[in-house]
Amino acid sequence: MSSIEEIRERYIQLYPEGGVDENGLRKIEEILKLELPSDFRDIAKFYSGGLLGGISCFAFAYKGITPNIVDETLRLRNAIKLPTNFVVLAEPPNSIIIMDTQNNPCVIWCDATDVERIGTMSFISPPDIWKTFFDFFTKLVEDEEEEQLE
């Protein structure tokens, strides 16, 4: 298994580093009233969202860039009563990718028809899951590396 440093090196071979500073991460936690997983925080210091591995993750910065994880998480908290331990990472066509900040699996990619079942984790269609944000991010980097080889 790769380390955060190894995946950072692989990522910057693809794209320049551009992350969120510690104050920005604290502000996200403050606004969303949650604690971000440590692997997310470590990766966010060099990757702040955007297109990677065919998935366009929302910006991790909460000001000046839209869409971003703060605004989208707050929107879904209001629209579907998304539980407060989740952060919305992306909304690919007909689906959503969320991060559970308190439980495993950590990252869940579910069908749009199952969005309202996130709180109970009683999905009709089996979601794609990753135990950690690191595992999810590693998959994105691997997919991006493959795309660039084609």
C-alpha positions in Angstrom: 0.0 0.0 0.0 1.2 3.5 -0.8 1.8 6.2 1.7 0.4 9.8 1.6 3.9 11.0 0.5 4.0 8.4 -2.3 0.6 9.3 -3.7 1.5 13.0 -3.4 4.5 12.4 -5.6 2.5 10.4 -8.1 -0.2 13.2 -8.2 2.3 16.0 -8.7 3.8 14.0 -11.7 0.3 14.5 -13.2 -0.5 18.1 -12.0 1.1 20.9 -10.1 0.5 20.9 -6.3 -2.2 23.2 -5.2 -3.9 22.5 -1.9 -5.8 24.0 1.0 -3.8 25.4 3.9 -4.5 24.5 7.6 -6.7 27.6 8.1 -8.8 26.7 5.2 -9.3 23.1 6.5 -10.2 24.4 9.9 -12.8 26.8 8.4 -14.4 23.9 6.4 -14.7 22.0 9.7 -16.1 25.0 11.5 -18.7 25.7 8.9 -19.8 22.1 8.5 -19.4 21.4 12.2 -17.4 18.2 11.8 -13.9 16.8 11.9 -12.3 15.9 8.6 -10.5 12.6 8.4 -6.7 12.9 8.8 -6.0 11.3 5.4 -8.4 13.8 3.7 -6.6 16.7 5.5 -3.2 15.4 4.4 -4.3 15.0 0.7 -6.1 18.3 0.7 -2.8 20.0 1.4 -1.7 19.2 -2.2 -5.0 18.4 -4.0 -8.0 20.8 -3.6 -10.5 19.1 -5.8 -11.0 19.2 -9.6 -11.0 16.7 -12.4 -8.9 13.6 -11.6 -9.4 10.1 -12.9 -12.5 11.1 -14.8 -14.3 12.4 -11.7 -14.7 16.1 -11.1 -14.6 16.6 -7.3 -16.0 19.8 -5.9 -13.4 22.4 -4.9 -12.2 21.9 -1.3 -11.8 25.7 -0.9 -15.0 27.2 0.5 -14.7 30.7 -0.7 -14.6 32.1 -4.2 -14.8 28.8 -6.1 -18.0 27.1 -7.0 -19.1 24.5 -6.8 -17.3 23.5 -3.5 -17.7 20.9 -0.9 -19.0 23.3 1.8 -21.8 24.8 -0.3 -22.8 21.4 -1.8 -22.9 19.7 1.6 -25.0 22.5 3.1 -27.3 22.4 0.1 -27.9 18.7 0.5 -28.3 18.9 4.2 -31.2 21.3 3.5 -32.6 19.5 0.5 -32.6 15.8 1.7 -31.6 16.1 5.3 -28.1 14.7 4.6 -26.7 13.6 8.0 -24.1 16.0 9.4 -21.3 13.5 9.4 -21.2 13.5 5.5 -19.4 15.7 3.1 -20.4 15.9 -0.6 -17.4 15.3 -2.7 -18.8 15.1 -6.2 -22.0 14.6 -8.2 -21.2 12.6 -11.3 -24.2 12.1 -13.7 -27.1 10.3 -11.9 -25.0 9.7 -8.8 -23.3 11.2 -5.8 -19.9 10.7 -4.0 -19.9 11.4 -0.3 -17.4 11.1 2.5 -18.5 9.8 5.9 -16.3 11.6 8.4 -17.1 9.3 11.3 -17.5 5.7 10.0 -16.2 3.1 7.5 -16.6 2.8 4.6 -15.5 6.4 4.4 -16.2 7.2 0.7 -19.5 6.1 -0.9 -20.5 6.5 -4.5 -24.1 5.7 -4.8 -26.9 6.1 -7.4 -28.9 9.3 -7.3 -32.0 7.3 -6.5 -30.4 6.2 -3.3 -29.3 9.7 -2.1 -32.1 9.8 0.5 -31.1 6.4 1.9 -27.6 7.6 2.8 -28.5 8.1 6.5 -29.7 4.5 6.8 -27.1 3.0 4.4 -30.0 0.9 2.9 -29.2 1.3 -0.7 -31.3 -0.3 -3.5 -28.3 -0.4 -5.9 -25.0 -1.5 -4.3 -22.7 1.5 -4.0 -19.0 1.6 -4.8 -17.2 2.1 -1.5 -13.7 2.8 -0.3 -12.6 2.3 3.3 -10.7 5.5 3.4 -10.4 8.8 1.5 -6.8 7.8 0.8 -8.0 4.6 -1.0 -10.5 6.6 -3.1 -7.9 9.2 -4.0 -5.4 6.5 -4.9 -8.0 5.0 -7.3 -8.5 8.4 -8.9 -4.7 8.9 -9.4 -4.4 5.3 -10.8 -7.3 6.0 -13.2 -5.7 9.3 -14.3 -2.3 7.6 -14.8 -4.0 5.0 -17.1 -5.9 7.7 -19.0 -2.7 9.6 -19.7 -1.0 6.5 -21.0 -3.7 5.9 -23.6 
